Each structure stands twice: as C-alpha cells, then as structure tokens.
Amino acid sequence: MPFVNVIRGQEIPDAPLNVRTPVVRIPLWLAVAWWCLRKLGRLAVVYVRYWWATLPATGLGWLYLEHGWLGVVVPIGGLALVLTGWAFASPASWLRFGWWPVKGRLRRWQYRRVWHPAMATARLTVSWDDHTILPVIKRVRCTAGADTVTVRMVRGQIPDDYAKVSERLAHTFGVREVKVAPGTRPDLVALTLTRGDPLAQLVPPLPVPAVPDFTRLAVGLREDGRPFTLRLLGSQLLLAGATDAGKGSGIWSLIAALSGGIASGVVQVWAFDPKGGMELSVGRPLFHRFACDDFPAMADMLEEAVKTMRERTGRLRGITRQHTPTADEPLILIVIDELANLTSYLTDRHLKDRIKAALSVLLSQGRAVGVHVLACLQDPRKEVLPFRNLFPTRIALRLSEDTEVDLVLNDGTRDRGALCDRIPKSLPGIAYVLLDGDPTPMRVRFSYWSDDDIAELAHTYGRLRVVDGGEVA
Ligand SMILES: Nc1ncnc2c1ncn2[C@@H]1O[C@H](COP(=O)(O)OP(=O)(O)OP(=O)(O)O)[C@@H](O)[C@H]1O
C-alpha cells in the first residue's frame, strides 16, 4: 500500500495521505483559443526575429495587392540594378556592407539547422538535471572564404574544449578547417570556419621594397588574404619543416624583402649553408659572408658576430634600447640553413661547443643591437628544446608528426588549429605562425622564388661575394 498517493485524479482510500490535485474542467473553445494565441505569439516572434526577410516580403505583398505584378517587379529590378552598380563601383564596400552581412544571416540559419547534432556529437552539450544545455550561436560574420561564428559557451566550458574537437567540427560542418579563439567576453568563443583555400595557388615573388621596413617585411600571403609580414627588429626567427616543406622559400622570401637594404648597405646577410651550399649558393652576391662546408670558418664567423654584437652593446648601453640600422652600422642577419648540422651532427666536440656558445649569446643578446638569426631546422626534436625560447618568432612548415607542432610553436597550438602534420606534400611553403602574441595560429604561404628569380635578385641587389670566410669584393 502506498504511503502517500500522488496519482492525479485518483484517491486511494487506505493511503494515509492523499495529495490529489484538483481536476479543473476547461471548455473546448477556451483550449482552442489558447492554442491559437500561442501559435500567433510564436508567429510574431518569428516575424520579428527574421525581420530582414519578413519586412521586405510584407512590403512586396502590399505592393502586389495595390499595383499587381508590376508593383513587385519594378522595385525588385530597380534594387538589383542599384546593387549591381554598387558591386561594380566599389567591390570592397559592397562586400563589407552589402553581401557579407546577408550571407552571414543565411549562414547563421544553415548552422542553426545542424547545430544540435553537431554539438551533441562533439560532446559540447551539457546534460544537467534532465535538461540538455546547448552552446548558443550569437553571431555569424562572413569574410572571403571564412565564417566567424561567435558562440556563447555553456557555463563551465572553456575555449580549449572547442579547440580539442576542432577537427571533428570541421568535418561536421563540411569545411576545410575550424580555428578556435577566445571571444571578446569570457563566456564567448570564436570559431573561424574556413571553406576555400586562398593558399592553394602558388604565391609569386613579391615586389622588393627599396627601403625595407624591418617591422613589416612582406614574405607571403596569409589565409585571410592579407600579406604575411614578419617583424625582424627585436626578434630572432626559427623556421622548422620536414624535407621539402619549403624552408628555402622562407629563407629567400625574407632575403628578398631585405634586398633593398642589402643594396644600400643597411643590411648584411651572413649565410651558413652547412648542407654543402646547395640551397644558398645561388644568391651568393647578396651575402656579406658565406660559408658552406668549412665548419671552423663558420665557428669563426659566429664568434666575429658575437664580437660585433658586444662592441655595439658597449657603445649603445645607456643611449638606446633598440639599435637603428644604418650603412655604417648595418643590421646583420645570420641565415643558417640547417641548425642541427652545426649543433647536433657535428662530430668535433670542441667546434660544436664553440658554435653552440656563440649561437646562444647571439640569440639571447643580439636582437637589441641589430644582430639577428634566421635558423632552419628539419627535425624539431634535435635542437629545438635548448634554443626554442630564444626565438621569439617561430614558424612551422609541414612537419612529420603532430607532437612536433607544439614543440616548435607553443604547447596547445596544434589543438588551436596549427595542423602542420596535415599540410599536404603538394603544398610546399605553407606554414603556421603565431602572430603578435595572438594565441590562434595563422596559416600562411611563403612566396616562391625560383632559381632564376634568385639569380636575378642577386644580380640586381648583390654587393659582395664572400666564400668560406675569405672576402671577395
Ligand atoms: N612557397 C612555395 N611555393 C611553391 N613551391 C614551393 C615553395 N617553396 C618550395 N617549393 C617547392 O618545394 C620543393 C622543396 O622546397 P625547398 O627545397 O625549399 O624545401 P626544403 O624544406 O628547403 O627542403 P630540404 O629540407 O631538403 O632543404 C622545391 O621543389 C620547391 O620548388
């Protein structure tokens, strides 16, 4: 026998406590009227929510009733003409204020249709107290080839929860890539869904500026369509990539961006090509110093750079915190094609220690006095750990394994979208980089300089020719 009877409409005489709820009889007309009212209310909500579609439709309906078909065709035709004129006259403003906002609304509707299953399969829904709580789409913004979906997270979630399932989300929404970044408020996360690939086409050599801007050297293209620029002032650069990943195009893009300065004497490039000169010897006239297989000469050159650096430091101490390159005191860029050849594979222990010591000093103290290093590395497991934090700018081309990505860039960067191990071999020169402290990695492609382009560059801008430490003017 139940102790308490709570069954609606029933009374159990021998139950000690009956809490039967009263039965209220509602007339049919009232139930129908209530149902109609609710449906009308929902319709009004939809009408207001989708005002951008419902208001024009209402206007057109009114015009049709007042003036017949002509009343509909004339305004639509007129509007189409005005929009076409706008698109031709000012494509940028048409995209920004005309097409992309409309596309954003359509896309928002598309994402909402599949949102619940997408969140459920990615385990981003939260079940609590018999309810399933979904993240909410706040806004969708479209740009060329990418949509940025701002999502209000469920309480207790963090952006990294979304980053961890970014690959799954990309497949669910049928896009090439999903990148995750914290939103403008702590409860928001921004998902950037990239569709097409603006980097699939080869990036041709960029124009060489006569006076290089050391804070913005254009070396390629970003996936958002903007130029990929590198800051050399105050930085040291590490370029990691597997065999044939395109380290050469990274080196040559940077040297090309500096060539105007090489010609005027404001920049000196000291090139180390420990793989026998295969990569860099084409551009020899551009280099102030060049060494390819003479390791003692390389150690001497590095120690000479340290000496120059120390002299400058002594002179500039207390005067300025950042050296300004001039023809009398040029910016020195030390380019090392394969760092591990100097620091790991070298069998002469004494030589190796000399090189390592000089490099450590240059990397830690050189950037303030205009002595910079661009080091390439094929296998990040070899030398990246002792040196990694001495390179403020790290660029990862195609890598062999997913674990290498966080080794080169920062911990957690692969989860945030730097899929270097997924870059196809057919797309050399594509890389991921962290720009200006932004935790979301940017996908970029270096411009491609063929041997002929490099030879022409060297012919136009080259000044000195130096072989294995011996200077040839
Ligand atoms: N940015 C680029 N765009 C298109 N093709 C490129 C680009 N960079 C390199 N390539 C092509 O990819 C191939 C390998 O390039 P590269 O020699 O620069 O790779 P790498 O990483 O230096 O290789 P290695 O480790 O063997 O020195 C070359 O055939 C080159 O033509």
The ligand as an SDF file (V2000), in Angstrom:
LIG
                    3D

 31 33  0  0  0  0  0  0  0  0999 V2000
   56.4120   28.6830  -51.3710 N   0  0  0  0  0  0  0  0  0  0  0  0
   56.4660   27.7070  -52.2760 C   0  0  0  0  0  0  0  0  0  0  0  0
   55.5170   27.6220  -53.2270 N   0  0  0  0  0  0  0  0  0  0  0  0
   55.5590   26.6180  -54.1260 C   0  0  0  0  0  0  0  0  0  0  0  0
   56.5110   25.6650  -54.1760 N   0  0  0  0  0  0  0  0  0  0  0  0
   57.4830   25.7150  -53.2860 C   0  0  0  0  0  0  0  0  0  0  0  0
   57.5100   26.7210  -52.2790 C   0  0  0  0  0  0  0  0  0  0  0  0
   58.5850   26.5000  -51.5080 N   0  0  0  0  0  0  0  0  0  0  0  0
   59.1990   25.4220  -52.0000 C   0  0  0  0  0  0  0  0  0  0  0  0
   58.5600   24.9360  -53.0710 N   0  0  0  0  0  0  0  0  0  0  0  0
   58.9360   23.7520  -53.8540 C   0  0  0  0  0  0  0  0  0  0  0  0
   59.0620   22.6750  -52.9330 O   0  0  0  0  0  0  0  0  0  0  0  0
   60.2560   21.9390  -53.1380 C   0  0  0  0  0  0  0  0  0  0  0  0
   61.0640   21.8590  -51.8520 C   0  0  0  0  0  0  0  0  0  0  0  0
   61.3870   23.1660  -51.4510 O   0  0  0  0  0  0  0  0  0  0  0  0
   62.6600   23.5050  -50.5600 P   0  0  0  0  0  0  0  0  0  0  0  0
   63.8960   22.9850  -51.2000 O   0  0  0  0  0  0  0  0  0  0  0  0
   62.5890   24.9530  -50.2630 O   0  0  0  0  0  0  0  0  0  0  0  0
   62.3460   22.6500  -49.2840 O   0  0  0  0  0  0  0  0  0  0  0  0
   63.2700   22.4970  -48.0150 P   0  0  0  0  0  0  0  0  0  0  0  0
   62.3860   22.4360  -46.8550 O   0  0  0  0  0  0  0  0  0  0  0  0
   64.3370   23.5500  -48.0110 O   0  0  0  0  0  0  0  0  0  0  0  0
   63.9020   21.0700  -48.2810 O   0  0  0  0  0  0  0  0  0  0  0  0
   65.2610   20.4820  -47.6250 P   0  0  0  0  0  0  0  0  0  0  0  0
   64.9270   20.1650  -46.2130 O   0  0  0  0  0  0  0  0  0  0  0  0
   65.5260   19.2720  -48.4330 O   0  0  0  0  0  0  0  0  0  0  0  0
   66.3080   21.5580  -47.7440 O   0  0  0  0  0  0  0  0  0  0  0  0
   61.0080   22.6420  -54.2530 C   0  0  0  0  0  0  0  0  0  0  0  0
   60.8690   21.8290  -55.3940 O   0  0  0  0  0  0  0  0  0  0  0  0
   60.3010   23.9370  -54.4800 C   0  0  0  0  0  0  0  0  0  0  0  0
   60.1540   24.1260  -55.8560 O   0  0  0  0  0  0  0  0  0  0  0  0
  1  2  1  0
  2  3  1  0
  2  7  2  0
  3  4  2  0
  4  5  1  0
  5  6  2  0
  6  7  1  0
  6 10  1  0
  7  8  1  0
  8  9  2  0
  9 10  1  0
 10 11  1  0
 11 12  1  0
 11 30  1  0
 12 13  1  0
 13 14  1  0
 13 28  1  0
 14 15  1  0
 15 16  1  0
 16 17  2  0
 16 18  1  0
 16 19  1  0
 19 20  1  0
 20 21  2  0
 20 22  1  0
 20 23  1  0
 23 24  1  0
 24 25  2  0
 24 26  1  0
 24 27  1  0
 28 29  1  0
 28 30  1  0
 30 31  1  0
M  END
$$$$
